[in-house]
């Protein structure tokens, strides 16, 4: 009943609910088929397969924040450090102006 969780939504007809359910099933089937094509193991799909197709198919761009590629914790900390250094550099440049 996710559709009814929004306060703006009034009544939902059974036909609407059925249509959204079928569309969701179709989307998940598409996602799994694409992930299986990208998978090294054609019998199962894992997270890395999903992340790979999300990053490579433009129409799945909206999922990039939800299914990002995995990175190691050390790489993440390195990225955070680079961002902090860049922000400090920008702040210093702004102070000099």
C-alpha positions as CSV (number, residue, x, y, z in Angstrom):
1,X,0.0,0.0,0.0
2,X,2.9,2.4,-0.8
3,X,0.6,4.3,-3.1
4,X,-1.8,5.1,-0.3
5,X,1.0,6.3,2.0
6,X,1.0,9.7,0.4
7,X,-1.4,12.2,2.0
8,X,-2.2,13.7,-1.4
9,X,-3.5,10.4,-2.7
10,X,-7.2,9.7,-2.2
11,X,-8.8,6.6,-3.4
12,X,-6.9,4.2,-5.7
13,X,-9.0,2.1,-8.1
14,X,-8.3,-1.6,-8.4
15,X,-7.5,-1.1,-12.1
16,X,-4.8,1.5,-11.2
17,X,-3.3,-0.7,-8.6
18,X,-3.2,-3.7,-11.0
19,X,-1.6,-1.5,-13.8
20,X,1.1,-0.3,-11.4
21,X,1.8,-3.8,-10.2
22,X,2.1,-5.1,-13.8
23,X,4.4,-2.2,-14.7
24,X,6.6,-2.9,-11.7
25,X,6.8,-6.6,-12.6
26,X,7.8,-5.7,-16.2
27,X,10.5,-3.2,-14.9
28,X,11.9,-5.8,-12.6
29,X,12.0,-8.4,-15.3
30,X,13.8,-6.0,-17.6
31,X,16.3,-5.1,-14.9
32,X,17.0,-8.8,-14.2
33,X,17.3,-9.7,-17.9
34,X,19.8,-6.9,-18.4
35,X,21.8,-7.9,-15.3
36,X,21.9,-11.5,-16.4
37,X,23.3,-10.5,-19.7
38,X,26.1,-8.5,-17.9
39,X,26.7,-11.3,-15.3
40,X,29.7,-13.6,-15.4
41,X,27.5,-16.3,-13.8
42,X,24.4,-16.7,-16.0
43,X,22.5,-18.5,-13.2
44,X,22.4,-15.7,-10.7
45,X,22.5,-11.9,-10.4
46,X,24.5,-10.1,-7.7
47,X,24.8,-6.5,-6.7
48,X,27.7,-5.8,-8.9
49,X,25.8,-6.9,-12.0
50,X,22.9,-4.5,-11.1
51,X,25.4,-1.7,-10.5
52,X,27.1,-2.4,-13.8
53,X,23.9,-2.1,-15.8
54,X,22.6,0.9,-13.9
55,X,25.8,2.8,-14.8
56,X,25.8,1.7,-18.4
57,X,22.1,2.1,-19.5
58,X,20.9,5.7,-19.8
59,X,17.3,4.9,-19.0
60,X,18.3,3.5,-15.6
61,X,20.1,6.7,-14.7
62,X,17.6,7.5,-12.0
63,X,18.9,4.4,-10.1
64,X,22.5,5.6,-9.9
65,X,22.1,7.0,-6.4
66,X,20.2,3.9,-5.2
67,X,22.5,1.2,-6.8
68,X,26.0,2.8,-7.0
69,X,29.1,0.7,-7.8
70,X,30.7,-0.8,-4.7
71,X,33.9,0.8,-3.5
72,X,36.2,-0.1,-0.7
73,X,36.1,1.9,2.5
74,X,39.6,3.1,2.0
75,X,38.8,4.5,-1.4
76,X,35.7,6.2,0.0
77,X,37.8,7.9,2.7
78,X,40.3,9.0,0.1
79,X,37.5,10.6,-2.0
80,X,36.2,12.4,1.2
81,X,39.7,13.7,1.9
82,X,40.1,15.0,-1.7
83,X,36.7,16.8,-1.4
84,X,37.7,18.4,1.9
85,X,41.0,19.5,0.5
86,X,39.3,21.0,-2.6
87,X,36.8,22.8,-0.3
88,X,39.6,24.2,1.8
89,X,41.4,25.4,-1.3
90,X,38.3,27.1,-2.6
91,X,37.6,28.8,0.8
92,X,41.2,30.1,0.8
93,X,40.9,31.4,-2.7
94,X,37.6,33.2,-1.7
95,X,39.3,34.8,1.3
96,X,42.1,36.1,-0.9
97,X,39.6,37.9,-3.1
